[in-house]
């Protein structure tokens, strides 16, 4: 009977079709199951990838100064700005994989290009601003190796301050902390499955030194990615924080001040192992202060200090990893 069963054309075709149907059902189940799970990074010990990273830093001071002409007092606006561009190569190597799926990362920074200034200073104060910013970036252009741990969700533990230039940001150093992570060729992955066109938003509240009435939110969405070397998706994330500056003993006569932070990231991520393929990121921190009343003026003068950064990260693949082809990085909408 077994011989007849094995060689019966009808039964063979039936067995084949049932087997094929079973395989298709399993494949569909696997795909559906994967779509319901958040994307997570998988690490392979010893794997290494090279990236080119470009950082643009811009510092701006904008205000109004009272100018007296005889018995009249008027407002004269002024703007001072300095901008520098810096780039380097980042080579990430997975030193080891732990039982919880996280990995020890060694990130070597080298092949620095000297910080290049954009534009000439308009006056002596603008020159001082540019000299301070240029010196801070120049001190950071020293080859080094960063060592930290990365979880499957992209959280980075053990990152030191040597992973970011010292920009002289006052407390709380929101931009510096954001930049410490934004300069790394990786992405923080949300605990959400990939669903295109579904945007999410969640409140973010944290105590910040010298800020009061703080409000924050983070929003994001998964987006389709153009065809490339490997299948990928794009992750767009926006972070916003606003508040007021608490009264300062150093500025007892200063008027009220508003503070805000805006960060944005657009990352292309591999669907094979959730590795970062490229990223465009931008952020800014802004303080707007109303100064004391001035006799003869209907409204008191205002002063605004803004520090902004842009980051571009590209996988070098088999290229020399020396220069960029694309334009300077900007987020999907850029700092608002």
Secondary structure as the mmCIF struct_conf table of DSSP 4:
data_model
#
loop_
_struct_conf.conf_type_id
_struct_conf.id
_struct_conf.beg_label_comp_id
_struct_conf.beg_label_asym_id
_struct_conf.beg_label_seq_id
_struct_conf.end_label_comp_id
_struct_conf.end_label_asym_id
_struct_conf.end_label_seq_id
HELX_RH_AL_P HELX_RH_AL_P1 UNK A 2 UNK A 7
HELX_RH_AL_P HELX_RH_AL_P2 UNK A 9 UNK A 35
TURN_TY1_P TURN_TY1_P1 UNK A 36 UNK A 36
BEND BEND1 UNK A 37 UNK A 37
STRN STRN1 UNK A 38 UNK A 38
HELX_LH_PP_P HELX_LH_PP_P1 UNK A 39 UNK A 39
TURN_TY1_P TURN_TY1_P2 UNK A 45 UNK A 46
STRN STRN2 UNK A 48 UNK A 69
TURN_TY1_P TURN_TY1_P3 UNK A 70 UNK A 71
STRN STRN3 UNK A 72 UNK A 97
TURN_TY1_P TURN_TY1_P4 UNK A 99 UNK A 100
BEND BEND2 UNK A 101 UNK A 101
STRN STRN4 UNK A 103 UNK A 117
BEND BEND3 UNK A 119 UNK A 119
BEND BEND4 UNK A 122 UNK A 123
HELX_RH_AL_P HELX_RH_AL_P3 UNK A 124 UNK A 140
BEND BEND5 UNK A 142 UNK A 142
STRN STRN5 UNK A 144 UNK A 150
TURN_TY1_P TURN_TY1_P5 UNK A 152 UNK A 153
STRN STRN6 UNK A 156 UNK A 157
BEND BEND6 UNK A 158 UNK A 158
HELX_RH_3T_P HELX_RH_3T_P1 UNK A 161 UNK A 163
BEND BEND7 UNK A 164 UNK A 164
HELX_LH_PP_P HELX_LH_PP_P2 UNK A 169 UNK A 170
BEND BEND8 UNK A 171 UNK A 172
HELX_RH_AL_P HELX_RH_AL_P4 UNK A 174 UNK A 182
TURN_TY1_P TURN_TY1_P6 UNK A 183 UNK A 183
BEND BEND9 UNK A 184 UNK A 185
HELX_LH_PP_P HELX_LH_PP_P3 UNK A 188 UNK A 190
BEND BEND10 UNK A 191 UNK A 192
STRN STRN7 UNK A 193 UNK A 193
STRN STRN8 UNK A 196 UNK A 196
TURN_TY1_P TURN_TY1_P7 UNK A 197 UNK A 197
STRN STRN9 UNK A 200 UNK A 203
TURN_TY1_P TURN_TY1_P8 UNK A 209 UNK A 210
STRN STRN10 UNK A 211 UNK A 224
BEND BEND11 UNK A 229 UNK A 230
STRN STRN11 UNK A 232 UNK A 245
HELX_LH_PP_P HELX_LH_PP_P4 UNK A 246 UNK A 247
BEND BEND12 UNK A 249 UNK A 249
TURN_TY1_P TURN_TY1_P9 UNK A 250 UNK A 253
STRN STRN12 UNK A 257 UNK A 270
TURN_TY1_P TURN_TY1_P10 UNK A 271 UNK A 273
STRN STRN13 UNK A 276 UNK A 290
TURN_TY1_P TURN_TY1_P11 UNK A 295 UNK A 296
BEND BEND13 UNK A 298 UNK A 299
STRN STRN14 UNK A 302 UNK A 315
TURN_TY1_P TURN_TY1_P12 UNK A 317 UNK A 318
BEND BEND14 UNK A 319 UNK A 319
BEND BEND15 UNK A 321 UNK A 321
BEND BEND16 UNK A 326 UNK A 326
HELX_LH_PP_P HELX_LH_PP_P5 UNK A 327 UNK A 327
BEND BEND17 UNK A 328 UNK A 328
HELX_LH_PP_P HELX_LH_PP_P6 UNK A 329 UNK A 329
BEND BEND18 UNK A 332 UNK A 333
#
